[in-house]
Amino acid sequence: MAMWGQRRINPVETPATTTRPVNELANDTARINARIRASMAHYHDENGNIIYIDTVTGREWRDSTAMLQKIPMKYPLLSSVSVGVDIWNPVMRAFKQHYGLIDFSAKVNLHNRYQPVFETGLGMAKNTPADNNFTYKSPLSVYFRLGCDYNFLYNSSPDYQFTLGMRYGFSPFSYSITDISINSDYWGETAHPEIPTQHSTVGWWELAIGLRVKLWGPISAGWTLRYHQLLHESKAAYGKPWYIPGYGSRQGAITGSFTFYYTLDFSKKAVEAITPEP
């Protein structure tokens, strides 16, 4: 009986067989997404989506299958309204500071997270340097600051807040330099020139870092550290002002405040209303 060996069949490569994996991948969304994720950098947006970035082209792609759970806002839109008075300048004037007066603020707390703020106050200055050869005066003037703070402890108790914010400040004011005496060693005489009152309008920006804690009931207190720089000021015929209401000495880039607040809290009732009873 004749024995026949098994025939060996070599696979035939055709355009259809070579492109089959590509064709299968073209309709496989999961594999496409996995391949894209593996080749891209990524970050999370504010809605919890994972956004992938092609580092070569800069193209962004959102993977809707990889959603993060968005953390809900714990506090209502209108959480509280606060009014405050800054006692820093009044206290410092008692320690011989030559400028400043009083500052008031009003702040709206949205979701215990975003806090639009309006600040206004009155400032004045009178300073005679050590050599007593002139006196700088700025009469009582008003100033304004407008900005917003961001509370990093937005899902914690509103009794404790750590904020970072920006301000735009603005003040129209006048100033004068009086009692000027200029000694001439050569002639042995002293001149007393007169400089008329000057008017200026100054604008500046501020970066404010704040820490605030509850004291008792609706009363709280907080420190604010401010870094500021001038943005614009009107031209003056006889030199620039030394003091700017709401800003302080033009040579100082950093200042601070200590404020007492009275708060109308709307968040507790809202939180109690949505919290189920045990």
C-alpha positions in Angstrom: 0.0 0.0 0.0 1.5 3.3 -1.1 2.0 5.9 1.6 1.5 9.5 0.8 3.2 12.3 2.8 1.3 15.3 3.9 1.4 18.3 1.6 2.7 21.5 3.0 0.7 24.6 2.0 2.3 28.0 2.1 -0.1 30.9 2.9 -0.7 33.1 0.0 -0.1 36.8 0.8 -2.6 39.0 -1.0 -3.5 42.7 -0.5 -6.6 41.6 1.4 -4.6 39.5 3.9 -1.9 42.1 4.5 -4.5 44.9 5.1 -6.8 42.8 7.3 -5.4 43.9 10.7 -5.6 47.5 9.5 -9.2 47.1 8.4 -10.1 45.4 11.7 -8.5 48.2 13.7 -10.3 50.8 11.6 -13.6 49.7 13.1 -12.4 48.9 16.6 -13.0 52.0 18.6 -11.5 50.6 21.8 -8.2 49.7 20.1 -8.1 53.0 18.4 -8.6 54.8 21.7 -6.0 52.7 23.4 -3.4 53.4 20.7 -4.1 57.1 20.8 -3.8 57.1 24.7 -0.5 55.3 24.6 1.1 57.9 22.3 -0.2 61.1 23.9 0.3 63.2 27.0 -2.8 64.0 28.9 -4.4 66.3 31.6 -7.8 66.6 33.3 -10.1 69.5 32.5 -12.5 71.2 35.0 -15.3 68.8 34.0 -13.4 65.7 34.8 -12.6 64.7 31.2 -9.2 63.3 30.3 -7.8 65.4 27.5 -5.0 63.8 25.4 -2.5 66.0 23.6 -0.5 65.0 20.5 2.9 66.3 21.5 3.9 66.6 17.8 0.9 68.3 16.3 -0.6 69.9 19.4 -4.0 68.3 18.6 -6.2 67.7 21.6 -8.6 64.7 21.9 -11.1 64.0 24.6 -11.7 60.3 25.6 -15.3 60.2 26.6 -14.8 56.6 27.8 -12.4 57.7 30.6 -14.5 60.2 32.5 -13.5 61.3 36.1 -16.3 61.8 38.6 -16.9 65.5 38.9 -16.8 66.7 42.5 -20.1 68.5 43.2 -20.2 71.9 44.8 -21.0 71.5 48.5 -22.2 75.0 49.0 -24.9 77.0 47.2 -24.2 79.7 44.6 -24.8 82.5 47.1 -23.0 81.2 50.2 -22.5 84.4 52.1 -22.0 88.2 52.0 -19.3 89.8 54.2 -18.4 93.4 55.0 -15.1 94.2 56.6 -13.0 97.0 58.1 -9.2 97.0 57.9 -7.5 98.2 61.1 -3.9 97.9 59.9 -3.3 101.5 58.9 -5.0 103.0 62.0 -2.8 100.9 64.2 0.3 101.7 62.2 -0.4 105.4 62.4 -0.4 105.1 66.1 3.2 103.8 65.7 4.3 106.9 63.7 3.4 105.8 60.2 3.1 108.9 58.1 0.3 107.8 55.8 -3.0 105.9 55.5 -6.3 106.1 57.3 -9.1 103.5 56.9 -10.2 100.7 54.5 -13.6 99.0 54.0 -14.5 96.0 51.9 -17.5 94.0 50.7 -17.2 90.4 49.5 -19.7 88.0 47.9 -19.0 84.3 48.4 -20.1 82.1 45.4 -20.1 78.3 46.1 -17.6 79.1 48.9 -15.1 79.2 46.0 -15.2 82.4 44.0 -15.3 85.7 45.9 -15.8 89.0 44.0 -14.6 91.8 46.2 -15.0 95.6 46.3 -12.7 97.7 48.5 -12.8 101.4 49.2 -11.2 103.7 51.7 -9.8 107.1 52.7 -6.1 107.9 52.7 -4.0 110.9 53.7 -0.3 111.6 54.3 2.0 114.1 56.0 5.7 113.5 56.2 8.7 115.7 57.0 12.1 114.0 56.5 14.8 113.9 59.1 16.6 117.0 57.7 13.4 119.0 57.9 13.9 120.7 54.5 10.4 120.1 53.2 7.0 118.6 54.2 5.0 116.3 51.9 1.2 116.6 52.3 -1.7 114.7 50.7 -5.2 115.7 51.9 -8.0 113.2 52.6 -8.6 111.3 49.4 -10.7 108.3 48.3 -9.5 105.2 46.5 -11.1 102.0 45.1 -10.1 98.4 44.5 -12.0 95.8 42.5 -11.1 92.2 42.1 -11.8 88.5 42.9 -10.4 85.9 45.3 -10.3 82.1 44.9 -10.8 80.0 48.0 -8.7 76.8 47.9 -10.7 75.4 50.8 -14.0 75.6 48.9 -15.3 72.2 50.0 -14.3 72.7 53.6 -16.0 74.8 56.3 -16.5 78.5 55.3 -15.1 79.3 58.8 -11.6 78.8 57.4 -10.5 80.2 54.1 -7.2 80.4 52.2 -7.5 82.7 49.2 -5.5 84.0 46.3 -6.8 86.9 44.3 -6.2 89.9 42.0 -7.2 93.5 42.3 -7.2 96.6 40.2 -6.8 99.8 42.3 -7.6 103.4 41.3 -7.2 106.8 43.1 -7.6 110.4 42.1 -5.9 112.7 44.6 -3.8 115.8 45.2 -0.6 116.5 47.0 1.7 119.4 47.8 5.3 120.0 49.0 5.6 122.9 51.5 8.1 124.4 53.9 10.9 123.9 51.4 14.3 125.2 52.4 17.4 124.9 50.2 20.7 126.0 51.8 23.5 127.4 49.7 26.9 127.0 51.2 28.4 129.2 48.6 26.2 132.2 49.0 25.4 131.5 52.7 21.7 131.9 52.0 18.6 129.7 52.3 16.0 129.7 49.5 12.3 128.9 50.1 10.7 128.0 46.7 7.0 127.5 46.4 5.5 124.5 44.5 1.7 124.7 43.7 -0.6 121.9 44.7 -0.5 119.1 42.1 -3.2 116.6 41.0 -2.7 113.0 40.0 -4.6 109.9 39.0 -2.9 106.6 39.6 -3.9 103.0 38.8 -2.2 99.8 39.9 -2.7 96.0 40.1 -2.4 93.7 43.2 -1.8 90.1 44.0 -3.4 89.3 47.3 -2.9 86.2 49.5 -5.3 85.9 52.4 -6.0 83.7 55.4 -9.3 84.1 57.3 -10.7 82.3 60.4 -13.9 82.6 62.3 -13.7 84.2 65.8 -17.3 84.0 67.1 -20.8 84.1 65.6 -20.8 86.1 62.4 -17.4 87.7 63.2 -14.2 86.6 61.6 -10.7 88.1 61.0 -8.0 87.6 58.4 -4.6 88.6 57.2 -3.9 89.7 53.6 -0.5 90.0 52.1 -0.4 92.2 49.0 2.2 92.6 46.2 1.4 95.5 43.9 2.9 97.5 41.0 1.8 100.7 39.3 0.1 100.5 36.0 -0.4 104.1 35.0 -0.3 107.6 36.5 -0.9 111.1 35.2 2.1 113.4 34.5 3.1 115.9 37.1 5.0 119.1 36.5 7.0 119.0 39.8 7.8 115.3 40.3 5.8 112.2 41.1 3.8 111.7 44.3 5.5 110.0 47.2 2.3 108.6 48.7 -0.7 107.1 46.8 -4.0 106.5 48.7 -4.8 102.8 48.8 -1.4 101.9 47.6 1.0 103.5 50.2 4.5 104.6 49.6 5.4 104.3 45.9 8.8 102.7 46.9 7.0 99.8 48.7 6.0 96.8 46.6 4.6 94.7 49.5 2.0 95.7 52.1 -0.5 94.0 54.3 -3.9 94.3 56.0 -5.7 92.9 59.0 -9.5 92.9 58.6 -12.4 92.2 60.8 -15.5 90.8 58.9 -19.2 90.6 59.6 -20.8 87.8 57.6 -24.3 87.0 56.6 -24.2 83.2 56.0 -26.7 81.6 53.6 -24.9 78.3 53.2 -25.8 76.4 56.5 -29.6 76.3 55.8 -28.9 75.2 52.2 -26.5 72.5 53.2 -29.0 71.3 55.9 -31.8 71.2 53.4 -29.9 68.9 51.0 -28.4 66.7 53.7 -30.6 63.6 54.4 -31.5 62.7 57.9 -30.0 59.6 59.4 
